Amino acid sequence: MTNLRLAIVGAGPAGIYAADILLKAERRFDVSIDLFDQLPAPYGLVRYGVAPDHPRIKGIITALRDVLDRGDIRIFGNVRFGEDLTLDDLKRHYHAVIFATGAIRDAELEIPGIDAVGSYGAADFVSWYDGHPDFPREWPLDAASVAVIGNGNVALDVARVLAKHAEDLLVTEIPANVQAGLEASQITDVHVFGRRGPAQVKFTPLELRELGELRDVDMVVYDEDFDYDEASRAAIASNKQVMVIDRVLQSWRQRPGVNGTGGEASRRLHLHFYAKPIEVRTDDDGRVAALVYERTRPDDVGGVVGTGELREVPIQQLYRAVGYFGSPLPGVPFDKRHGVIPNHEGQVLHQDSNERVPGVYATGWIKRGPVGLIGHTKSDAMETISHVINDQGSWWSPEDPSIEAIPALLAERGVVWTDLDGWHRLDAHEIALGAVQERARVKVVDRDEMVRVSRGE
């Protein structure tokens, strides 16, 4: 029987689901899968892209762990594609590769002043508070008033972490350096800006509701944002999610903080709708000093148009949360405009000719862009895997597909990789660190320490 040796680059949900689906699929050949990731630990954005106070969402790790713990997928962590292992290496040792590298960069927001000192991408901040090993250990939180641009779940995550009191995060797996950084925060006001109205937001009711539960934080909304047009009223009447969002926002209008007057809390979280960012103004030192936005209005069909009215809010920091963007991979076609690997249903295509690239596939956000939830990731992987199975005639013909080849190659190049047993050791170590403080875990941040613990050194 033919044996498919498959490499998957990316050990987040997209890569793990693709491996699981292939192993369970009906097929006429045996399969052996090697999963590669540049980080020493698996799970990708579930570990490094979900706010630490979201344990329900992180519960997806349990399902991913069950897949890996079956023992029929090898993991090579701390291996950088393009540096430690190239596409030519994969062609020599595998029949095909699936790229599941996700999208971890911030999408651009092209307005004057966006590159000022104190202006950040939300993805970088998320990586900091989630303890990503490749990001600085410290984050400046010396501003009193900050802006978050965006109306999706990432924007709300960022706003919530900025507004929340650090001691209220002690029950989570937040790293020690992040806890210390948030303890020193000078923030009193967090302003969230979205260019459309309350009935057109992209966040979920759960995310929104959690904002209103923050201790010692007033929710501030503005009456002028709730003069709904016909399209907004129709959306509220026909969509249960939008209806719940509206109900939550309407309840906040009854609180003391409406229209910016503020209640008795020491911190305030302001939601500004119909606010299109126009410019970031700076002080004499080039630091963020204010956000200028244009007031928009509903266009009666679910969109907005500008009114020409400009407003200015004094701030000292800004976070853009307008979406994630994929990164190019050495030797792999890349669509710079959309931040994805060009593909047809997961079959990678040459950028210029749209012809198929044999043996190369994509799944997850690097395939379709940074949209959709975990459920989309599963269906996405199923589509890609169906082509992998049916494309047997165009698989690569590797020189040495033996399972010993990759460990030998990495060892020869001096690559210090981590495996599944290593993840179990790191997992147990983090849980033990947390137990001392009566917490679920304390995440190890330093890459070298992660590798040492994983390898039992």
C-alpha positions in Angstrom: 0.0 0.0 0.0 1.2 3.5 -0.8 2.3 5.6 2.2 1.8 9.4 2.3 4.5 11.2 4.2 2.9 14.6 4.9 4.4 17.7 6.4 2.2 20.3 8.0 3.8 23.7 8.8 1.9 25.3 11.7 0.8 23.6 14.9 -2.3 25.8 15.7 -5.9 24.6 15.3 -5.7 24.7 11.5 -2.7 22.4 11.3 -3.9 20.0 14.0 -7.4 19.7 12.6 -6.0 19.1 9.1 -3.9 16.2 10.5 -6.8 14.8 12.5 -9.2 14.9 9.5 -6.7 13.2 7.2 -6.0 10.4 9.7 -9.7 9.7 10.1 -10.6 10.1 6.4 -11.5 7.2 4.1 -8.5 6.6 1.8 -6.5 3.9 0.1 -3.1 4.6 1.5 -1.3 4.8 4.9 -0.4 8.2 6.3 2.4 9.5 8.5 2.3 13.2 9.5 5.0 15.5 10.9 3.8 18.8 12.3 6.3 21.7 12.4 6.0 24.9 14.4 8.4 27.8 14.9 7.4 28.0 18.6 8.5 25.4 21.2 4.8 24.8 22.2 1.8 23.9 20.1 -1.7 25.4 19.7 -0.8 28.7 17.9 -3.2 31.5 18.4 -5.2 29.6 20.9 -2.2 29.9 23.2 -0.8 33.2 22.0 -3.8 35.1 20.6 -6.7 34.6 23.1 -6.9 36.9 26.1 -5.8 35.2 29.3 -9.2 35.9 31.0 -11.1 33.8 28.3 -10.8 30.2 29.7 -13.9 29.1 27.9 -12.4 29.8 24.6 -9.1 28.3 25.6 -11.1 25.1 26.3 -10.5 24.3 22.6 -7.0 23.3 23.8 -8.5 20.2 25.4 -9.8 19.0 22.0 -6.4 19.8 20.3 -4.5 18.0 23.1 -6.7 14.9 22.6 -5.7 14.8 18.9 -2.0 15.1 19.6 -2.0 12.7 22.6 -3.2 9.8 20.4 0.5 9.5 19.4 0.0 9.2 15.6 1.3 12.7 14.8 4.9 13.7 15.3 5.7 17.3 16.5 8.8 19.3 15.8 8.6 22.5 17.7 11.2 25.4 17.7 11.8 24.8 14.0 11.6 27.8 11.7 10.5 27.2 8.2 12.7 28.9 5.7 15.7 28.8 8.1 15.9 25.5 9.8 13.9 23.7 7.2 13.3 24.7 3.6 10.8 23.8 0.9 13.5 21.9 -0.9 14.0 19.9 2.3 10.4 19.0 2.4 10.4 17.9 -1.2 13.2 15.5 -0.5 11.5 13.9 2.5 7.7 14.2 2.0 5.0 13.7 -0.6 3.2 16.9 0.1 3.1 19.9 2.5 0.2 21.8 4.0 0.9 25.3 5.2 -1.2 26.3 8.2 0.8 29.3 9.4 -2.1 31.6 10.2 -2.0 35.4 10.2 -0.2 37.1 13.1 0.7 40.5 11.8 -1.6 43.6 12.1 -3.4 44.9 9.0 -2.3 48.4 8.1 -4.4 51.5 8.9 -3.2 54.2 6.4 -3.9 57.5 8.1 -1.5 60.4 8.9 0.4 59.9 12.2 -0.3 56.2 12.6 3.4 55.5 13.0 3.8 58.0 15.9 5.5 57.0 19.1 2.9 55.4 21.2 0.9 53.9 18.3 0.8 50.1 18.2 -0.7 47.2 16.4 -3.1 45.2 18.6 -1.5 41.9 17.6 1.8 43.0 19.1 0.0 43.9 22.4 -1.8 40.6 22.4 1.4 38.8 21.9 2.9 40.6 24.9 0.1 39.9 27.3 -0.1 36.3 26.1 3.6 35.8 26.8 4.8 35.1 23.2 8.5 34.3 23.5 9.5 36.5 20.5 8.1 39.8 21.8 9.6 42.3 24.4 9.0 41.4 28.1 7.9 45.0 28.9 5.1 47.2 27.6 4.8 50.9 28.2 1.4 51.6 30.0 2.2 55.1 31.1 -0.7 56.8 29.3 -3.8 58.0 31.0 -6.1 57.9 28.0 -5.8 55.4 25.2 -7.6 54.6 21.9 -8.5 51.3 20.4 -9.5 51.4 16.7 -11.7 48.6 15.6 -15.1 46.9 16.3 -14.2 43.2 16.4 -13.4 40.8 19.2 -9.7 41.6 19.2 -10.5 45.3 19.7 -12.7 44.3 22.7 -10.0 42.0 24.1 -7.4 44.7 23.9 -9.8 47.3 25.5 -10.8 44.9 28.2 -7.2 44.0 29.2 -6.3 47.7 29.2 -9.2 48.7 31.3 -9.2 45.8 33.7 -7.4 46.0 37.1 -4.3 43.8 37.1 -5.3 41.9 40.3 -8.4 40.7 38.6 -6.2 38.8 36.2 -4.3 36.8 38.9 -6.7 33.9 38.5 -5.6 33.5 34.9 -2.4 32.1 33.3 -1.0 35.6 32.8 2.8 35.6 32.9 4.6 37.3 35.8 6.1 40.1 33.7 2.7 40.9 32.2 1.1 41.1 35.6 3.8 43.5 36.8 3.4 45.6 33.7 -0.4 45.9 34.1 0.0 46.7 37.8 2.0 49.8 36.9 -0.6 51.0 34.3 -1.6 54.6 34.5 -4.7 54.2 32.4 -7.9 55.8 33.4 -9.8 56.0 30.1 -10.0 53.6 27.2 -11.8 54.8 24.0 -13.0 52.2 21.4 -13.7 53.7 17.9 -15.7 52.1 15.1 -16.8 53.7 11.9 -20.2 52.1 11.7 -23.1 51.8 14.2 -24.0 49.5 17.1 -26.0 47.2 14.8 -23.1 46.6 12.5 -20.3 45.7 14.9 -18.3 42.5 14.4 -17.9 41.4 18.0 -19.9 38.7 19.6 -22.5 39.3 22.5 -20.3 37.3 24.9 -17.3 39.6 24.3 -19.5 42.7 24.7 -21.3 41.5 27.8 -18.0 40.8 29.6 -17.0 44.4 29.3 -19.9 45.4 31.5 -18.8 43.0 34.2 -15.4 44.6 34.8 -14.8 45.7 38.4 -14.4 49.4 39.0 -14.8 50.2 35.3 -17.7 52.4 34.1 -19.1 51.7 30.6 -19.7 54.9 28.7 -21.9 55.1 25.6 -23.3 58.1 23.8 -27.0 58.7 23.1 -26.3 60.2 19.7 -25.2 56.7 18.5 -28.6 55.1 19.0 -30.7 57.1 16.5 -31.1 54.0 14.4 -31.9 54.0 10.7 -34.2 51.5 9.0 -31.4 49.1 8.2 -30.2 49.0 11.8 -33.7 48.4 13.1 -34.2 45.6 10.6 -30.9 44.0 11.6 -31.9 44.1 15.3 -35.3 42.6 14.5 -34.0 39.8 12.2 -30.7 38.7 13.8 -30.7 37.3 17.4 -27.0 38.2 17.9 -27.5 41.8 16.9 -30.6 41.9 19.1 -28.6 40.8 22.1 -25.9 43.3 21.4 -28.4 46.0 21.2 -30.0 44.9 24.4 -26.7 45.0 26.2 -25.8 48.5 24.9 -29.3 49.8 25.7 -28.9 48.6 29.3 -25.6 50.6 29.5 -27.5 53.7 28.5 -29.3 53.5 31.8 -26.0 53.6 33.8 -24.5 56.7 35.3 -21.7 56.8 32.7 -23.8 57.7 29.7 -22.6 60.5 27.4 -19.2 60.7 29.1 -20.4 62.0 32.4 -18.9 59.1 34.2 -19.9 57.2 37.4 -17.9 56.5 40.5 -15.4 54.0 39.0 -11.7 54.8 38.8 -11.6 53.8 35.1 -13.9 54.3 32.2 -14.3 52.4 28.9 -15.9 54.5 26.2 -17.6 53.1 23.1 -17.7 55.5 20.2 -19.7 54.5 17.1 -20.0 56.3 13.8 -16.4 57.4 14.2 -14.0 57.1 11.2 -10.4 57.7 12.2 -8.8 60.4 10.1 -5.5 61.4 11.7 -3.3 60.7 14.7 -2.0 64.1 16.0 1.3 64.2 17.8 3.1 66.5 20.3 6.5 68.2 19.7 8.3 64.9 20.6 6.4 62.9 17.9 4.3 61.1 20.5 0.6 60.4 20.1 -1.4 63.3 21.4 -4.9 63.0 20.0 -7.1 61.1 17.5 -9.1 63.0 15.0 -12.1 61.2 13.6 -14.9 62.1 11.2 -18.4 61.6 12.4 -20.3 59.3 10.1 -24.0 58.5 9.7 -26.1 55.6 8.5 -26.8 55.3 4.8 -30.0 53.3 5.3 -28.6 50.1 3.7 -26.3 49.0 6.5 -23.3 51.2 5.7 -22.2 54.7 6.6 -21.3 57.9 4.8 -19.2 60.8 6.1 -20.8 63.9 7.5 -17.7 66.1 7.2 -17.8 66.8 11.0 -14.4 66.3 12.6 -13.9 65.6 16.3 -10.8 65.3 18.3 -10.2 63.1 21.4 -7.0 63.7 23.5 -5.1 60.4 23.9 -1.5 59.3 24.7 -1.5 55.8 23.2 -3.3 54.1 20.3 -3.9 50.5 19.3 -5.1 49.6 15.9 -7.2 46.4 15.9 -8.5 46.5 12.3 -7.6 42.9 11.4 -4.7 40.4 11.1 -2.6 39.9 8.0 -0.6 36.9 6.8 3.1 36.7 6.3 5.0 35.4 3.2 6.9 32.1 3.4 10.2 31.5 1.6 9.7 29.8 -1.7 5.9 29.8 -1.4 3.6 32.0 -3.6 2.0 34.9 -1.7 -0.7 37.4 -2.4 0.6 40.6 -0.9 -2.7 42.4 -1.3 -4.8 40.0 0.7 -2.1 38.5 2.9 -2.8 34.9 1.9 -1.2 32.0 -0.1 -3.1 32.1 -3.4 -5.1 28.9 -3.7 -8.1 27.1 -5.1 -9.9 25.3 -2.2 -6.5 24.8 -0.5 -4.5 23.8 -3.6 -1.8 26.4 -3.9 -1.5 28.3 -7.1 1.3 30.2 -8.8 0.8 33.9 -8.3 1.2 34.9 -11.9 -0.3 32.0 -13.9 -2.9 30.6 -11.5 -1.5 27.2 -12.3 -1.4 24.6 -9.5 1.8 24.1 -7.5 2.0 20.3 -7.1 2.3 19.0 -3.6 1.7 22.3 -1.9 -1.5 23.1 0.1 -2.8 25.7 2.5 -5.5 25.7 5.3 -6.7 28.2 7.9 -6.2 31.9 7.9 -3.2 31.8 5.5 -5.6 30.1 3.1 -8.7 32.2 3.4 -7.7 35.3 5.4 -8.2 36.1 9.1 -12.0 35.6 9.2 -14.2 32.9 10.8 -14.1 31.0 14.1 -12.9 27.5 15.0 -15.8 25.8 13.2 -14.7 27.5 9.9 -11.2 26.1 10.5 -12.5 22.6 10.6 -14.5 22.8 7.4 -11.6 24.7 5.8 -9.3 21.8 6.6 -11.8 19.2 5.3 -11.8 21.0 1.9 -8.0 21.0 1.7 -7.6 17.4 2.8 -10.1 16.2 0.2 -7.7 17.6 -2.5 -4.6 16.1 -0.8 -6.3 12.7 -0.9 -7.5 13.0 -4.5 -4.2 14.5 -5.9 -2.2 11.4 -5.3 -1.0 11.4 -8.9 0.7 14.8 -8.5 2.3 14.2 -5.1 6.1 14.8 -4.9 8.5 11.8 -5.3 10.8 12.2 -2.3 14.3 10.9 -2.3 14.2 9.8 1.3 10.8 9.6 2.9 12.0 7.6 5.9 10.9 8.8 9.3 14.5 8.9 10.5 15.5 11.5 7.9 14.1 14.7 9.5 15.5 14.2 13.0 18.9 13.4 11.4 18.7 16.5 9.2 17.7 18.8 12.1 20.4 17.3 14.3 23.0 17.8 11.6 22.1 21.5 11.3 22.2 22.0 15.1 18.5 22.7 15.4 17.3 22.1 19.0 13.7 21.0 18.5 11.0 20.1 20.9 8.5 17.1 20.6 5.3 16.0 22.1 6.9 14.6 25.3 8.6 17.9 25.6 5.3 19.7 25.4 4.0 17.4 28.2 7.0 18.4 30.3 6.5 22.1 29.7 2.7 21.8 30.3 3.3 20.1 33.7 6.0 22.7 34.6 3.6 25.6 33.9 0.8 24.0 35.9 3.3 23.4 38.8 4.3 27.1 38.7 0.6 28.0 38.9 -0.1 25.6 41.8 2.3 27.5 44.0 0.2 30.6 43.6 -3.2 28.7 43.5 -3.6 29.4 39.8 -4.3 27.1 36.8 -0.8 27.8 35.4 1.9 30.4 35.0 3.1 30.6 31.4 6.8 30.4 30.7 7.8 33.3 28.4 11.5 32.9 27.6 12.1 30.7 24.5 15.3 29.2 25.8 13.7 28.3 29.1 10.8 26.8 27.2 13.2 24.6 25.2 15.2 23.6 28.3 12.2 22.6 30.2 10.7 20.7 27.2 14.0 18.8 26.7 14.3 18.0 30.4 17.7 19.8 30.6 
